[in-house]
Amino acid sequence: MTQKPIDVAVGILVKPNGDVLLGQRPPGKPYDGYWEFPGGKVDPGETILQALQREFVEELGLTIHSAEEWCGVEYVYPHAHVRLHFFISRDWSGEPQSLEGQAFAWQGTVGVEPLLPATIPLLEWLEQVRHPVTAARG
């Protein structure tokens, strides 16, 4: 029997220097100790952006003012089939707080391990977004 995918809003906060925020999954959750981009399940009646904003307040105490839809990825884990909706935000307020007991870190190109499997390919794609190619001057 095929599981219906669970919609998950995921936020990629990008600082002006290109660093992105990763959080570590807390003990007791599947893949505990793995690092991922923060986010969570979309509740009934919520838009994906509303879910993203709610999750960032609940988990990290951050207010996302605006975010741009970036890409979507479906991934089948042993415990769940998820449809991940990735948003990029450069417009938020507050400093991250560990409201669910999770660790978090701002990361450049080399970072923390282990990464959640669905996160790995995104870091490669994200390089193009974090450091856009600038036009050659001549």
FENWORA-V817981 format. One record per helix or strand of 3 or more residues. SS is the DSSP state (helix for helix, strand for strand). FROM is the first residue (numbers start at 1). LEN is the number of residues. If there is no record, write none. Layout:
SS	FROM	LEN
SS	FROM	LEN
This chain:
strand	6	9
strand	20	5
strand	39	3
helix	48	13
strand	63	14
strand	81	13
strand	104	4
helix	117	14
